[in-house]
Each structure stands twice: as C-alpha cells, then as structure tokens.
C-alpha cells in the first residue's frame, strides 16, 4: 500500500464518520446504531485476524490493555452517538479535533511528559476559548443541544484519557489485535446499553441510508480507518499526522452543510476558527516538518 493512498484514506474516512454517525441513528436509535456498528466491526476484525494469521495475545498485560481500551471505547462512543442526535455532524469532527490537546494535557500530568510548552499552552487557551463560544450557540435541537455538545466533548475526553492510559501501559501488540480485543471487550457494554435504552428491540423500519451508514462505519470506520491510521503513523512524520486533525474538521463541516443541510451560526464559526488556530499553534513544531517530501509509493 502506498503511503499517500493510506493518508488520503484516513482523511476521507474520518471526514465522513460524523455524518455517517448521524445518518446511522435515523429511525434506528442511537444505541442500536452503535451496537450494530461495533458488532460488524468485531466480526470483520476477527476475520482479518484469521486471514492474516495475526496472534491475539492473552497474557495479563494484554488483557489489561484490551479492558482499558474497550471500556474507554464503549463510554466514548455511547456519549458521542447520543450527542450526535442534537448537534451538527461537522461540530463533532471539530470537537474530536481537540484530541491532541486533551492527550497532551493528560500526558503532561500522568506521564510527566514535557508537552505543555508556552506555545502549546497558548494554543490550548485559544481552543478552549473557541469551545466556550460554541457552547453558547443556539444550535438547532432545542434545550438538549448544549447537553449534546457536552456529551460529545465528554466522549472526546474519555477517548483521549484511554489513549494516554494505553501509552502508560506500554504493551507491544499488533494494532489489529488491539482493535479486535478492544471491540470484544466493548461489545457487551454496547449490547447492555441497547437493552437499557431501547429494550434490545430491532428497529421497526431501518432506512436504507441508515443501514448503509451502519455497515460503512462497521467496516471502514471501525477497522479499516484505524488500520490505515496506524500505517500512516509508522511511515510519516508527526507534522503530516497532525495535519489530519486540521483537515478532517474542515472537510466534515463542508460535508455536513452540503449533504445534511446543517446550519452553524456566525458565532459558532468564530469558535471553530479559534479552535483551528489553537490546533495550529499547538502543533506548530510538528507542522514545520511539512517541507519534507512524502515517501515514495
């Protein structure tokens, strides 16, 4: 696989994931949508394990890794899917674009990493100011819009915490094995949430678009996207990897407006611009590496 193709694949999948999350829950319920997605993803991941003869380690450290990754995945996705019912899909991508900042804060306090330089602290302050502006928006969806935004922010924070916790464990396992083990741990949690929220009832009518979105997220969003991302991390410098978090929110916002008729007020765009500026400032040192040429296909 060529590195540019993998890079383009990550941007495409991550840009379309928020919109697919919204579409998948239309007429199906958010808990069924996320459970069905993860069930498909788990089946695909296990099939790939068998096809590629990739080992699934089961020692104590590996089980701890799967547990932490699976629980954080379950909580993060449930919060995100519920919040997606009430906020524009493009805003979901913008909020998850804050992941590098959140992981940097957790790494500084938990791993004693010197990630919070003065420039990065300034970027973090700008991004938080943008987030504050966004929280004050009269988003379509009534009183639950603010709660939906808070839920998506909570999902992003939980996922960032899980990533730092996994890094703290420092267990060397193949990325496909991590994906499979994490999905296996998370799946019962998604099934339980479906049972509590919707009494485990199959949707009376599942729109073709919702069904297609669930399959798309299960195959591409849950397995292929992360596999490509790990591949990109191995072959590209930090600057180009960081650029993904800057490009995908813009693409997701454009897709939401074009395909989902999403409205974002002027003050909301100001908040999004502040978040973008904060991310650029935070990743400035890494982005300076962009002058280097891409690896050959």
Helices and strands as residue ranges (DSSP letters): H 3-24, H 30-52, H 60-83, H 89-96, H 99-110, H 118-135, H 144-169, H 175-198, H 208-216, I 217-224, H 225-235, H 238-260, H 266-282, H 284-287, G 288-291
